[in-house]
Amino acid sequence: MTETREGKVLEHIARQLVEDPSAVVVTETTDHDILKLHLGVGEPDVGKVIGRGGRMAKAVRALLKVVATRDGAKVDLEID
């Protein structure tokens, strides 16, 4: 289970996008002052999370940036 608001938001969004919500895994690490979120989904769902031309991933990153800015943090998302 994720601990930060950013992680919870990412997990909620990802579970709504994929066919197999149980395969969604969000891990959090901190590197200096940047929160790094790693999103893992099932192999067939990677394309749904990234979206055509990366548009979905860009939108998710924008939402995470808004949440992080409200908390006074910086966030980085990697999709595996």
C-alpha positions in Angstrom: 0.0 0.0 0.0 1.2 3.5 -0.8 1.8 6.0 1.9 1.8 9.4 0.2 -1.2 11.2 -1.4 0.6 11.2 -4.7 1.0 7.4 -4.5 -2.7 6.9 -3.6 -3.8 9.2 -6.5 -1.6 7.2 -8.9 -2.9 3.9 -7.7 -6.5 5.0 -8.0 -6.1 6.4 -11.5 -4.2 3.3 -12.7 -6.8 0.9 -11.3 -9.5 2.7 -13.3 -7.5 2.5 -16.6 -6.5 -1.2 -16.7 -8.4 -4.5 -17.3 -6.7 -6.2 -14.3 -6.7 -3.8 -11.3 -5.1 -6.4 -9.0 -1.9 -6.3 -11.1 -1.4 -2.6 -10.4 1.7 -2.0 -8.1 2.9 1.4 -7.0 6.2 1.7 -5.2 7.6 4.9 -3.8 11.2 5.9 -3.3 12.8 9.2 -2.3 15.8 10.6 -4.0 17.0 13.8 -2.2 13.8 15.9 -2.3 12.1 14.1 -5.2 9.4 11.5 -4.7 9.9 8.8 -7.3 6.8 6.7 -8.1 7.1 3.4 -10.1 4.0 2.1 -11.6 3.8 -1.5 -12.5 0.9 -3.0 -14.5 0.1 -6.2 -16.3 1.8 -6.7 -19.7 -1.4 -6.3 -21.7 -2.3 -3.0 -19.9 0.9 -1.1 -20.4 -0.3 0.4 -23.6 -3.5 1.6 -21.9 -1.6 3.4 -19.2 0.9 5.0 -21.6 -1.8 5.9 -24.2 -1.4 6.8 -27.8 1.7 8.9 -28.3 2.2 9.0 -24.5 -0.8 11.3 -24.0 -2.3 9.3 -21.1 1.1 9.1 -19.3 1.5 12.8 -19.8 -1.9 13.6 -18.3 -1.3 11.3 -15.3 2.1 13.1 -14.7 0.3 16.5 -14.9 -2.2 15.4 -12.2 0.5 14.1 -10.0 2.4 17.3 -10.4 -0.7 19.2 -9.2 -1.1 17.0 -6.1 2.7 17.2 -5.3 2.7 21.0 -5.7 -0.1 21.3 -3.2 2.0 19.3 -0.8 5.2 21.3 -1.6 6.9 18.3 -3.1 8.3 17.2 -6.4 7.3 14.0 -8.1 8.7 11.8 -10.9 6.7 8.9 -12.5 8.2 5.8 -14.2 5.9 3.3 -15.8 7.2 -0.3 -16.0 
